[in-house]
Amino acid sequence: MTKPLVALVGRPNVGKSTLFNRLAGQRLAVVDDIPGTTRDRIEAESEWNGRAFTVVDTGGIEVLPERIERGSKPLSAHTPLAVASAEFIPQVREQAEMAIAAADAVVLVVDAASGITAADEEVAEILRRSRKPLFVAANKADSARRREEAVEFYALGLGEVFPVSALHGTGTGDLLDAVVAAFPPQETEPEDESIKIAIVGRPNVGKSSLLNAILGHERAIVSPIPGTTRDALDTRIVWETLPVTLIDTAGIRRRGHIEVGVEKYSVLRALKAIQRADVVLLLIDAMDGVTAQDTHIAGFILEEVKSAVVVVNKWDAVPGKTGKTMNEYTAHVRSALNFMDYVPVLFVSAKLGTRVESVLPTALRVQEERLIRIPTGELNRIIREAVEKQSPPSKAGKRLNIYYVTQPRTDPPTFVFHVNDTDLVHFSYERYLENQVRAAYGFLGTPLRFSFRKRKREE
């Protein structure tokens, strides 16, 4: 079941990131420390009163300009706060619009120390027209006087104001009580045994065109069904006797609301689709190559431990299309997405229908490999031979010993290594072991989970 999504919006320097860290329950760095997945951290899982949800820091997606738009002087420490706030209105408006479209609840973060600003009033006007649960977090209310003065934010007309100190954690419990209480009741969804394939990517990479091209194939029997999110329409098809649900995230932006910088918010809706999917089709524009936003979305796919296929669309527009060009482009994709080097790369033209017929068969093959279970004896043979070919690392004269390996689950494939000392497990050797497992069983397009547990030899 998709977790509710809570978006934090507001102008710069009101403490959105600090509140984000507080609600996430941990101090998260701006850059992820997972090897190969360096990217901005904008979302985290959280839980309160027994309800799990996802919190999104919209400030982490939008890189605000250093200079005022429409050509003026750069903002400085001497710029009046009201003027500085007004200059950020376009960016804050974009945050609010995307949060309304994608989130289940929206928290407007304001600065209790500076009072109401032009940007606060602008975003409040947008939020008032929405039907989403709305909350005002008056941050930096670090004293009794500031908590009392926070009542002025009731003038925004967004309902109850919660004086909080994200830095010290005061008041955040009351805020979370209200936010969680506004979530719709948890319902048990009917069992859906179809294979769910999400089509995600930046705006204008051809998601709708690919969906239409797939549905136009003579082997697909189509029926539309309501999606479980407000911004998606699922399409149920039967593909060679297999029930498949296509999750389309093409509606990232409403017509007439396409502004510079809004593309960065595509991750809000892509995140929901990724969470629901078994396999994710990550579309890339052949003319643009792999962009930073493509890497953002790929990072979400990896964090959710989902299987994936990279689909390079608009290949018809690439000059001099040859096998050599495909090999070079594949190398570019592998380099840019080096933390997902196990995913297949397809080259299609949704517009012309070129090679579109290979997309679903590849995705379904990836789903099959996600469910592979290696017999325990065979798995231990693979690892034993891998250790014989390349000895495990040692530290201070102590060498890593792998006693036994099991695969307790599939979807995603998870392997548990019983070793003498988990501190001796180096990332490079873990990667080597993964490569040896993949060499024997493939697991095309699917991430593998490796867990190392300390055991004594006698055990």
N, C-alpha and C positions, 0 to 999 in steps of 0.2 A: 504494500500500500504506500502511495506517495505521501511523504511527510509534509505537513504544512510549512509554508515558506514565509518567514518574517523579514521584511526589508527595512533597513535603516536608511532614512534619507535626511537631507539637511545641507546647509551651506558648509563650506570648508571651515575647519578649526573650531567646530563645536564639540568635538570629542566622539565622533561616530566610531572611529577605529578603537578607541579605548572602551567604549560601551560594547562594541562587537566582541572584544576580547573578554570582557566581563561576562556577557551572556553566554559565550562559548565555554566559559569555565576554565580557560587556560590562556596563557600569553602566547599568541601566535605571531610568528615572524612574518614580515611582509613577503619574504621569499621562502618558498617551500624548500625543505632540506632533503627531500627524497632525491637521490641521485638521478640526474637527467631530466627532472621535471621543474626546473627553475621557472617560476611564474608568480604573479601576484596572488596573494591569498585573499579571497573575497567571501568565502562561505565556510561555515562550520556547522557540525551537528551539535544540538543542544537538547536538554531535557529538563522539564520542570513539572512538578506535580504529576509525574507519571506519563506526561505527554512528550513524545520526541518531536522535534521540529528542526528545520534548517534556518539559520540566521544568515543574512547576506548584508555585507557592508558595501553599499553602492559607491561610497567614496573610493573604494579600492579598485573600481573598474574604470572610473573616469579620471583621466589625467588632465587636470585643469591647466589652462594656458598661463604662462608666466606674465603675459601682457594682457591688458584689457582689450576686449574685442572692439572692433570698429576703430582701431588705431588711436591709441592715446598713450599716456605715460605708463610705465610699469608700476604695479602696486608696491608701496614701500611701507615701512613701519610707521610713517607719518601720515599715511592715507586715512582719512576719517572712516570709522567703522561702517557708518551707514552708507557711504559712497562705495567702499569696498564690497559691501554686501550686495548692493544694487548691481554691481558689475558682474557678479556671479549668478545672477538670476537665470540666464539661459541654461547654464549647466545644471542648476538645481531643478529647474523646470523639467529638464530631460530625465533627471533621476526620479522625480515624482511620477511622471507619466509612465515610465517603464515599471516602477514599483507597483502602481495601480494595476497595470496589465498582468503582471506576473505573480504578485505576492498574494498570500492569504490574509496577511495583516501588515499594516504599515506603521512604523514608528517614526514620527518627525522629531529629530533631535535638535534642540535649540540651546542657546547659551544663556543660562540664568544670570550670568555676570553682566552681559551686555544688553539684555532686554530684547524686545521685538525689533526686527530689522525688516528692510524691504524684501529681502529674499525669503524670510520666514512668512511674510504675508502673501507673497506670490505662490509659494508652494502650498500654503494652507488653502488658498482659493481653489487650486487644482484638486486637492485632496477632498475638499468639502463636496465636490460634485461626484465623487466616487461612492460606491456602495461597499467598500472594504472597511473592516474594522480599523479605526484610526486611534492612535495614542500619541500624546505629546510627552517627551522626556526632556524636562528642563535640567540639562546637565550642568555640572560645576556648581551645584547647590551645596557647597561645602560648609555652610554656616546656617544658623537659625535665621538670620536676617535674609539670606538669599532664598531660603526655602519659603519664607513668607512672601518675598517679592515675586516668587515664581507664579503667583496667582494672576499676574498681568497677562500670562499666556492664554488664559481663558478667553481673552479678546479675539483669539484666532478662530474661535468657534468650532473647535475640533473635539470637544468633549473634555474628559478629565485630564488634568495636568499632573504629571508625576515628577516631583522634584527628586533628582537623583545625583549621586556623585559616582560616575563610572570609575574614577580613580580609586575611591575608597570602598565602593560597593554599596553605599547606603541608598536605600530607596529602590534598588533594582528588584528586590523581591516583590514589592507591591506592584511594580510595573509588569513583571512576569506573571503574577497572579491574574491580572486583568487580561493580558495578551492570550494566555493559554485558555482562559475561560471563554474567550471569543471564538476559539476554533470550533468548527462544526463537530458534532459528536462522532466518535469513531464508529464506523460501520464495517461489518464484515462483507467484503466484496464477494460476489459469486465467483466460484472457481472458474478461471479462464485458462484452459489448457493450450491455447494458441501460442505460437512462437511470436514474440513481440519484437519488432524491428523498428528502431527509431531512426529517422532521417534528420540529422542535425548539421549545423554549419552556420557560417556568417550569412547576413542578408545578401540576397542577389547572387548566390553561388549556384542556384538552380534546383533548390529542394522541391519546389512545386512541380517544376518541369520533369524532374526525375520520377516523382510520384505518378504523374500523369502518364509518363512513358511506361512505367511498370504496369499500371492498371490497364493500359491499352494493349498489353500482350495477350494474345489469344488464349493462353493457358490459365489466365487469372479470372476467377469468378468473383465479382465485387459486390459488397454490400456495405453501406456506411453505417457506423454505430457511434453513439456519443462517447466522447473521451472522458476520462476521469479527471481531467483538468479543464478549467474554463477556457483555456486558450488553444486547445487542440481538438481536432476531429480525427478520431481513429478510423481506419478503413480495414474492414475484415475481408480477407480473400482466402480462397482455397487454391493452393499452388500444388498441383500434381498430388492431390488427396491430402495435403498437409494444411491445417488451418493456420493462417498467418494474420497477425494484426500489424498494420503499418501505422506508426505514430508520426504524424507530420507536424513539424514545428515551423512551417513556413510563415505563419502569421506573427512574426516577431514585431513588426511595426505596422501601425494603421496607415492607410493611404492618406497623404496630406500631412503626415507627421514625421517625415523623413528629414532629419537634421544632422549636421555634421557631429560625429561623436556618439550618436545613438547606437551605432553598430556594436559598441563595446558591451551593451546591455543584453545582447543575444544570449549570453550565458544564463540569464535568469530563467528563461523558458527552456533552453537546452538542458539545464540541470534536471528539471522535472521529467523530461522525456527520457533522459539517460537513466534515471532511477527506475523507471518502469520497464525498461527494455531488457531483452535477453542479448540482443546484438545491436550495435550502433553503427549506422552508416555515417561516417564523417565526410561530408562533401567539401572539396577544395576547388577553388577556381583555378583552372590551368593557367590562365593569364597572370594571375597574381602570385602564384606559388604559395608556399606555406607561410601564412602571416602570424603575427603574435597572437591574434585572436583565435586562429586555428589551434595554436598550441595551448591556449587557455582551455578550449573545449576538450582537446585531447587529454589534458590533465584531469578534467572532471571524469572522463571515461575511465582513466586509470584508477582514480580514487574510489570510484564506485565498483571497481573490479569487474568491468563489463568487457565482453568480447567486442571486437570492432573490425570494420573493413574501411579502408581509406578509398574514397571514390573521387578521382580527379575528373571533374566535369568540364565541359566546353573544350574538349580536346580537339574538336574540329577547327577551333580558332588558332591553334598553335601552328606556326609556319614550319614547313619541312618535317612533317610528322613521319618518323621512321622508327624502326626497332631500336636503333641507337639512341634516338631522342627519348624514347620511353625508358630505356635503361638509365640514361642520364637523369631524367626527371625522377625516377624511382630512387636513385641515389640521393637526390635532393630531399625527397620526402623522408627517407630513412635518416638522413643527417639531422633534419629539423625536428623530427619526432623520434630521436634516438632512444627514448625510453619506451617506445612501442615498436621495436624493430621486428616483432613477430607478426604484425598485421599484414594481410594481403593488400596490394595496391592495384586498383582497377582504373582503366582509362576509358571514359565514355563521353558520348555527346547526347545528352538528354534531348536536345533540340532535334537532332537528326535520328535519334534512336540507335546510334552506333554502339554496339556492345552492351546495351542496356540489358539484354537477355542473360548476361552473365552475373548480374548483381544479386538477384535473389538466390540462385543456386550457390553462389559463393557464401552468402550470409548464412544459408541453411547448413552448408558444410561446416562453417565455423561453429554454429550452434551444436552440431553433432560432436565435434571435437572437444567442445566445452564439457561434454558429458562423459568423456572417456575415463574409465577407471583401470589403472594398471594393477594387475595381480601382485600381491605382496612379494612373492618369490621373484617375479620378474623385475619388480622395482628395485629390490635389494641387489639383484645381479647387475643392473645398470649402474647403480651407485658404486658397487664394489669394483667394477671395471673402470669406472671414472677415477676412483681413488688410486687404482693401480697405475693408470696412465699419468696422473698428476697428483702428487702427494699433497695432503692438506697443509695449510700454513702452520707455523709454530710461532710461539712468543715466549721469550725468556727461557728457551730450551724445552718448552712444553708444546707438544703437537696435538692438533685436533684429531680426535678419534670419533668416527661415525659408527655407532653400534648397530643401528637398526632404523629402517625407514618405513613409514606406512602412509597410505592415502586415505584419510578418514572420510573425505567427502569429494563430490564433484560440484560443479556449478556454484562457485568457480573451483577448479581442481586445487586441492589443498594437500600439502605434503608435510608430514611431521618427522623431523630428524632427531633421533635420540643420540646425544653426543656427551663427551666427557666434560666439556667446558664451553658454554655458549659465548664467552668472551673471546674465544679463539676463532670464531666464525668471521671471516673477512668478506666484505661485500663482493670483491672480485672472485673469490672462490665460490660463493653462493651463485653468482652469475654463471660461473663455469659449470656447476652442477645443473643449473637450469638448462643450459645449452645441451648438456649430455642427455637430459630427459627429453628435450624437444627433438634431438637428433633421432631418438628411438621412436617417439610417439607423436611428434608434430605439435599438437595443440594449436593449430593454425588460428591466428587472430585472438588468442585467449591468454590473459595474464595468469600466471601461476603464483599461488601463495606458498611460501616456504616458512615453516616454523621450526625453531631449534629449541629443544628442551634438554636440560641437564639430567643425566642419569649416571649412576654408578655401573661399572661393568657387570657386577653381580645381578643388578636389577634387569 
